[in-house]
Amino acid sequence: MYLRYRIPTVHLLFVADIGAPGARGAWGGSGSFAPWRAELHRSYTDGATRATVAAHPILIQGTTLRTDGQSFDLTHGNVLVAHMSPSGALTITQLPEHRGGDEPARSIVAAIKGTLPHDARVQALPTS
C-alpha cells in the first residue's frame, strides 16, 4: 500500500509481513490530515486467511515521523518503507531519498526497489 502525504511531502510504502511475498491482500484504514500534522491508521487483510491486522498508528508532525518508539527526521529523507508484522508492529526503513509530491507512485516504488534489492517482500511488489 503506497501513501503520499503532501505537507510536508512524505512517501510511505506499507508492506505486510504476512503470508508469502507477493501474496494477495487488501489495505484499508483511516487517518486525519492537516497541514504539518497527520495521524495514520492502516490495516491489512490477508487474501488467503481473511485475517485482518491493524498496524500501530503513525504520527507525522512537521518534519518528524513517529511510530512504535521510532522517530525519523524527514529532512534526512522523505521516502520510507513500513514493514508491518502479524501483530501490527511497524519497522520503518528511511531511505536517503528526497522526492517531490508530484512524482508518480511507480517512480517511488522503483526507487525503493533499487535501494532495497535484498528485501523479498519489496521486490515482489508490482511497480505500476
Residue frames as a rotation matrix with the C-alpha (Angstrom) as fourth column:
MET 1
0.596 0.803 0.000 0.00
0.803 -0.596 0.000 0.00
0.000 0.000 -1.000 0.00
TYR 2
-0.559 -0.773 0.301 1.55
0.788 -0.608 -0.098 3.26
0.259 0.182 0.949 -1.12
LEU 3
0.611 0.722 -0.325 0.54
0.787 -0.597 0.153 6.53
-0.083 -0.349 -0.933 0.51
ARG 4
-0.487 -0.701 0.521 1.72
0.691 -0.674 -0.261 10.05
0.535 0.233 0.812 -0.27
TYR 5
0.486 0.532 -0.693 1.12
0.830 -0.529 0.176 12.79
-0.273 -0.661 -0.699 2.29
ARG 6
0.406 -0.246 0.880 1.75
0.733 -0.487 -0.475 16.24
0.545 0.838 -0.017 0.87
ILE 7
0.388 -0.272 0.881 2.55
-0.297 -0.941 -0.159 18.81
0.872 -0.200 -0.446 3.60
PRO 8
-0.111 -0.766 -0.633 5.41
-0.851 -0.256 0.459 18.13
-0.514 0.590 -0.623 4.04
THR 9
0.449 0.260 -0.855 5.71
-0.768 0.602 -0.221 15.53
0.457 0.755 0.470 1.28
VAL 10
-0.339 -0.468 0.816 6.13
-0.749 0.659 0.066 12.05
-0.568 -0.589 -0.575 2.75
HIS 11
0.111 0.300 -0.947 6.15
-0.800 0.592 0.094 8.88
0.589 0.748 0.306 0.65
LEU 12
-0.288 -0.112 0.951 5.23
-0.799 0.575 -0.174 5.76
-0.527 -0.810 -0.256 2.68
LEU 13
-0.147 0.227 -0.963 5.22
-0.645 0.716 0.268 2.24
0.750 0.660 0.041 1.30
PHE 14
0.096 0.275 0.957 3.42
-0.916 0.400 -0.023 -0.19
-0.389 -0.874 0.290 3.62
VAL 15
-0.283 -0.248 -0.927 4.47
-0.595 0.803 -0.033 -3.84
0.753 0.542 -0.375 3.33
ALA 16
0.592 0.545 0.594 2.68
-0.806 0.388 0.447 -6.61
0.013 -0.744 0.668 5.22
ASP 17
-0.580 -0.804 -0.135 4.99
-0.771 0.595 -0.230 -9.31
0.265 -0.029 -0.964 6.56
ILE 18
-0.094 0.694 0.714 2.09
-0.540 0.567 -0.622 -11.75
-0.836 -0.444 0.322 6.40
GLY 19
0.838 0.407 0.364 1.82
0.026 0.636 -0.771 -14.75
-0.546 0.655 0.523 4.08
ALA 20
0.146 -0.783 0.604 4.15
0.891 0.370 0.265 -15.27
-0.431 0.499 0.752 1.12
PRO 21
-0.520 -0.373 -0.768 5.87
0.016 -0.904 0.428 -12.32
-0.854 0.210 0.476 -0.58
GLY 22
-0.918 0.181 -0.353 3.61
-0.393 -0.288 0.873 -11.06
0.056 0.940 0.336 -3.36
ALA 23
-0.699 0.711 -0.076 0.53
0.715 0.694 -0.085 -12.83
-0.008 -0.113 -0.994 -1.97
ARG 24
-0.304 0.690 0.656 -2.84
0.269 -0.599 0.754 -11.16
0.914 0.406 -0.003 -2.41
GLY 25
-0.397 0.258 -0.881 -4.26
0.897 -0.096 -0.432 -8.96
-0.196 -0.961 -0.193 0.30
ALA 26
0.223 0.547 0.807 -6.10
0.602 -0.728 0.327 -5.69
0.766 0.413 -0.492 0.81
TRP 27
-0.807 -0.503 -0.311 -5.20
0.573 -0.535 -0.621 -2.50
0.146 -0.679 0.720 2.65
GLY 28
0.342 0.876 0.341 -7.63
0.600 -0.482 0.638 -0.22
0.724 -0.014 -0.690 4.40
GLY 29
-0.407 -0.483 -0.776 -7.57
0.913 -0.239 -0.330 2.37
-0.026 -0.843 0.538 7.09
SER 30
0.746 0.609 0.268 -8.21
0.582 -0.793 0.182 5.90
0.324 0.020 -0.946 8.07
GLY 31
-0.376 -0.875 -0.305 -6.39
0.925 -0.335 -0.180 8.97
0.055 -0.349 0.935 9.20
SER 32
0.773 0.475 -0.420 -6.56
0.492 -0.867 -0.075 12.63
-0.399 -0.149 -0.905 9.97
PHE 33
-0.152 -0.806 0.572 -4.68
0.985 -0.169 0.024 15.01
0.077 0.567 0.820 7.73
ALA 34
0.913 0.289 -0.288 -3.92
0.316 -0.948 0.049 18.68
-0.259 -0.136 -0.956 8.36
PRO 35
0.620 -0.746 0.244 -1.05
-0.152 -0.419 -0.895 20.92
0.770 0.518 -0.373 7.30
TRP 36
-0.234 -0.915 0.328 2.07
-0.651 -0.103 -0.752 19.79
0.722 -0.390 -0.571 9.15
ARG 37
-0.590 0.038 0.806 0.21
-0.688 0.499 -0.527 17.06
-0.423 -0.866 -0.269 11.12
ALA 38
0.071 0.625 -0.777 -1.18
-0.769 0.531 0.356 13.66
0.635 0.573 0.518 10.19
GLU 39
-0.393 -0.121 0.912 -2.15
-0.704 0.677 -0.214 10.51
-0.591 -0.726 -0.351 12.04
LEU 40
-0.208 0.218 -0.954 -2.41
-0.846 0.449 0.287 7.29
0.491 0.867 0.091 10.02
HIS 41
-0.159 0.242 0.957 -4.22
-0.603 0.744 -0.288 4.08
-0.782 -0.623 0.028 10.91
ARG 42
-0.232 0.004 -0.973 -3.70
-0.913 0.343 0.219 1.28
0.335 0.939 -0.076 8.36
SER 43
0.139 0.247 0.959 -5.00
-0.539 0.832 -0.136 -2.28
-0.831 -0.498 0.249 8.35
TYR 44
-0.538 -0.372 -0.756 -4.26
-0.833 0.373 0.409 -5.28
0.130 0.850 -0.511 6.16
THR 45
0.455 0.686 0.568 -6.46
-0.642 0.695 -0.324 -8.26
-0.617 -0.217 0.756 5.30
ASP 46
-0.655 -0.726 0.207 -4.64
-0.442 0.591 0.675 -11.38
-0.612 0.351 -0.709 4.15
GLY 47
-0.176 0.594 -0.785 -6.16
-0.974 0.009 0.226 -12.77
0.141 0.805 0.577 0.96
ALA 48
-0.528 -0.091 -0.844 -5.63
-0.217 0.976 0.030 -16.44
0.821 0.199 -0.535 1.90
THR 49
-0.761 0.144 -0.633 -6.75
0.602 0.520 -0.606 -16.48
0.241 -0.842 -0.482 5.54
ARG 50
0.129 0.791 0.598 -9.01
0.418 -0.590 0.691 -13.37
0.899 0.160 -0.407 5.53
ALA 51
0.252 -0.138 -0.958 -7.37
0.957 -0.109 0.268 -12.38
-0.142 -0.984 0.104 8.83
THR 52
0.593 -0.013 0.805 -7.15
0.262 -0.942 -0.208 -8.62
0.761 0.334 -0.556 9.42
VAL 53
0.003 -0.681 -0.732 -4.27
0.999 -0.037 0.038 -6.96
-0.053 -0.732 0.680 11.25
ALA 54
0.930 0.270 0.248 -4.33
0.271 -0.962 0.032 -3.32
0.247 0.038 -0.968 12.37
ALA 55
-0.039 -0.990 0.133 -0.98
0.673 -0.124 -0.729 -1.55
0.739 0.061 0.671 12.21
HIS 56
-0.020 -0.083 -0.996 0.14
0.884 -0.467 0.021 0.62
-0.467 -0.881 0.083 15.09
PRO 57
0.879 0.477 0.017 -0.55
0.431 -0.777 -0.458 4.30
-0.205 0.410 -0.889 14.34
ILE 58
-0.272 -0.902 0.335 1.91
0.955 -0.295 -0.018 6.60
0.115 0.315 0.942 12.60
LEU 59
0.711 0.420 -0.565 2.10
0.516 -0.856 0.013 10.27
-0.478 -0.301 -0.825 13.59
ILE 60
-0.197 -0.720 0.665 3.68
0.919 -0.372 -0.131 12.92
0.342 0.586 0.735 11.37
GLN 61
0.775 0.335 -0.536 4.26
0.517 -0.824 0.233 16.32
-0.363 -0.457 -0.812 12.97
GLY 62
0.594 -0.556 -0.581 6.19
-0.586 -0.794 0.162 18.88
-0.552 0.244 -0.797 10.99
THR 63
0.273 -0.591 -0.759 9.30
-0.820 0.269 -0.505 17.13
0.502 0.760 -0.412 9.74
THR 64
-0.726 -0.487 0.485 9.15
-0.679 0.617 -0.398 14.23
-0.105 -0.619 -0.778 12.22
LEU 65
0.202 0.725 -0.659 7.51
-0.584 0.629 0.513 10.82
0.786 0.281 0.550 11.76
ARG 66
-0.619 -0.359 0.698 6.92
-0.784 0.320 -0.531 8.67
-0.033 -0.877 -0.480 14.87
THR 67
0.522 0.771 -0.365 5.67
-0.668 0.635 0.387 5.13
0.530 0.042 0.847 15.45
ASP 68
0.885 -0.064 -0.462 6.40
0.229 0.923 0.310 2.26
0.406 -0.380 0.831 17.85
GLY 69
0.725 -0.605 -0.329 9.10
0.281 -0.176 0.943 4.19
-0.629 -0.777 0.042 19.71
GLN 70
-0.212 -0.774 0.596 10.89
0.940 0.005 0.340 5.08
-0.266 0.633 0.727 16.46
SER 71
0.603 0.334 -0.725 11.41
0.176 -0.941 -0.288 8.67
-0.778 0.046 -0.626 15.32
PHE 72
-0.068 -0.577 0.814 12.55
0.967 0.164 0.197 9.87
-0.247 0.800 0.547 11.89
ASP 73
-0.106 -0.088 -0.991 13.67
-0.022 -0.996 0.090 13.32
-0.994 0.031 0.103 10.75
LEU 74
0.591 0.488 0.642 12.09
0.576 0.302 -0.760 13.75
-0.564 0.819 -0.102 7.32
THR 75
0.772 -0.411 -0.485 14.74
-0.574 -0.779 -0.252 16.26
-0.274 0.473 -0.837 6.28
HIS 76
-0.310 -0.894 0.324 17.10
-0.637 0.449 0.627 13.23
-0.706 -0.012 -0.708 6.09
GLY 77
-0.988 0.080 -0.135 14.81
-0.060 0.601 0.797 11.55
0.145 0.795 -0.589 3.52
ASN 78
-0.417 0.904 0.095 11.08
-0.806 -0.320 -0.499 11.63
-0.421 -0.285 0.861 2.82
VAL 79
0.159 0.407 -0.899 10.75
-0.691 0.697 0.193 8.10
0.705 0.591 0.392 1.38
LEU 80
-0.495 -0.259 0.829 10.01
-0.837 0.398 -0.375 5.42
-0.232 -0.880 -0.414 3.98
VAL 81
-0.267 0.387 -0.883 9.10
-0.304 0.835 0.458 1.73
0.914 0.391 -0.105 3.97
ALA 82
-0.240 0.302 0.923 6.87
-0.968 -0.007 -0.250 0.49
-0.069 -0.953 0.294 6.81
HIS 83
-0.591 0.032 -0.806 7.00
-0.155 0.976 0.153 -3.28
0.791 0.215 -0.572 7.35
MET 84
0.037 0.707 0.707 4.00
-0.974 -0.132 0.183 -4.45
0.223 -0.695 0.683 9.38
SER 85
-0.924 -0.383 -0.005 4.35
-0.363 0.877 -0.315 -7.61
0.125 -0.289 -0.949 11.46
PRO 86
-0.437 0.791 -0.428 1.48
0.351 0.588 0.729 -10.06
0.828 0.168 -0.534 12.10
SER 87
-0.246 0.334 -0.910 1.00
0.961 -0.041 -0.274 -8.30
-0.129 -0.942 -0.310 15.47
GLY 88
0.764 0.559 0.322 0.67
0.618 -0.778 -0.112 -4.85
0.188 0.285 -0.940 13.85
ALA 89
0.401 -0.709 -0.580 4.09
0.295 -0.499 0.815 -3.59
-0.867 -0.498 0.009 14.96
LEU 90
0.989 -0.063 0.134 5.84
0.102 -0.370 -0.924 -1.37
0.108 0.927 -0.359 12.41
THR 91
0.139 -0.986 -0.097 9.50
0.574 0.000 0.819 -1.40
-0.807 -0.170 0.565 11.48
ILE 92
0.944 0.239 -0.229 10.39
0.013 -0.718 -0.696 1.65
-0.330 0.654 -0.681 9.42
THR 93
-0.070 -0.946 0.317 13.27
0.876 0.094 0.474 1.97
-0.478 0.311 0.822 6.97
GLN 94
0.712 0.223 -0.666 14.05
-0.006 -0.946 -0.324 5.54
-0.702 0.235 -0.672 5.95
LEU 95
0.339 -0.582 0.739 15.71
0.938 0.264 -0.223 5.99
-0.065 0.770 0.635 2.58
PRO 96
-0.321 -0.541 -0.777 18.02
0.486 -0.799 0.355 8.96
-0.813 -0.263 0.520 1.93
GLU 97
-0.518 0.241 0.821 15.74
0.819 -0.138 0.558 9.99
0.248 0.961 -0.126 -0.94
HIS 98
-0.516 0.457 -0.724 14.13
0.061 -0.824 -0.564 13.40
-0.854 -0.335 0.397 -1.31
ARG 99
-0.745 0.355 0.565 11.21
0.659 0.253 0.709 13.13
0.108 0.900 -0.422 -3.72
GLY 100
-0.911 0.409 0.049 8.61
-0.407 -0.912 0.043 15.72
0.063 0.019 0.998 -4.66
GLY 101
-0.456 0.830 0.322 4.88
-0.273 0.215 -0.938 15.50
-0.847 -0.515 0.129 -4.10
ASP 102
0.431 0.665 -0.610 4.06
-0.769 -0.084 -0.634 15.18
-0.473 0.742 0.476 -7.80
GLU 103
-0.616 -0.699 -0.364 6.35
-0.788 0.542 0.291 12.26
-0.006 0.466 -0.885 -8.56
PRO 104
0.251 0.770 -0.587 4.38
-0.727 0.551 0.410 9.20
0.639 0.324 0.698 -9.79
ALA 105
0.611 0.069 0.789 4.00
-0.695 0.525 0.492 6.30
-0.380 -0.848 0.369 -7.35
ARG 106
0.967 -0.243 0.076 5.65
0.251 0.861 -0.443 3.90
0.042 0.447 0.894 -9.80
SER 107
0.339 -0.885 0.318 8.83
-0.119 -0.376 -0.919 6.03
0.933 0.274 -0.233 -9.71
ILE 108
0.154 -0.228 0.961 8.88
-0.967 -0.233 0.100 5.97
0.201 -0.945 -0.256 -5.93
VAL 109
0.818 0.198 0.540 8.33
-0.349 0.917 0.192 2.19
-0.457 -0.346 0.819 -5.81
ALA 110
0.824 -0.567 -0.007 11.05
0.281 0.420 -0.863 1.68
0.493 0.709 0.505 -8.43
ALA 111
0.121 -0.791 0.599 13.47
-0.551 -0.556 -0.623 3.80
0.826 -0.255 -0.503 -6.36
ILE 112
0.363 0.077 0.929 12.62
-0.903 0.275 0.330 1.79
-0.230 -0.958 0.169 -3.24
LYS 113
0.981 0.018 0.195 13.18
0.028 0.973 -0.231 -1.49
-0.194 0.232 0.953 -5.10
GLY 114
0.568 -0.816 0.104 16.55
0.101 -0.056 -0.993 -0.23
0.817 0.575 0.051 -6.32
THR 115
-0.015 -0.559 0.829 17.61
-0.798 -0.493 -0.347 0.77
0.603 -0.667 -0.439 -2.80
LEU 116
-0.038 0.094 0.995 16.38
-0.845 0.528 -0.082 -2.43
-0.533 -0.844 0.059 -1.09
PRO 117
-0.085 0.001 -0.996 17.34
-0.880 0.469 0.076 -5.22
0.468 0.883 -0.039 -3.54
HIS 118
-0.835 -0.319 -0.448 17.50
-0.110 0.895 -0.432 -7.89
0.539 -0.312 -0.783 -0.81
ASP 119
-0.652 0.705 0.279 14.02
-0.474 -0.091 -0.876 -7.20
-0.592 -0.703 0.393 0.62
ALA 120
-0.936 0.232 0.265 11.97
0.345 0.755 0.558 -10.05
-0.070 0.614 -0.786 -0.91
ARG 121
-0.069 0.981 -0.182 8.62
0.826 -0.046 -0.561 -8.51
-0.559 -0.189 -0.807 0.03
VAL 122
0.118 0.037 -0.992 9.51
-0.257 -0.964 -0.066 -5.16
-0.959 0.263 -0.104 -1.57
GLN 123
-0.792 -0.510 -0.335 10.85
-0.451 0.120 0.885 -6.88
-0.411 0.852 -0.325 -4.70
ALA 124
-0.743 0.563 0.362 7.59
0.626 0.776 0.077 -8.87
-0.237 0.284 -0.929 -5.04
LEU 125
0.019 0.779 -0.627 5.52
0.274 -0.607 -0.746 -5.68
-0.962 -0.157 -0.225 -5.30
PRO 126
0.299 0.116 0.947 4.35
0.954 -0.039 -0.296 -4.54
0.002 0.992 -0.122 -8.73
THR 127
-0.728 -0.634 -0.262 5.97
0.613 -0.772 0.167 -1.30
-0.308 -0.039 0.951 -9.89
SER 128
-0.866 0.423 0.265 2.84
-0.132 -0.706 0.696 0.02
0.482 0.568 0.667 -11.60
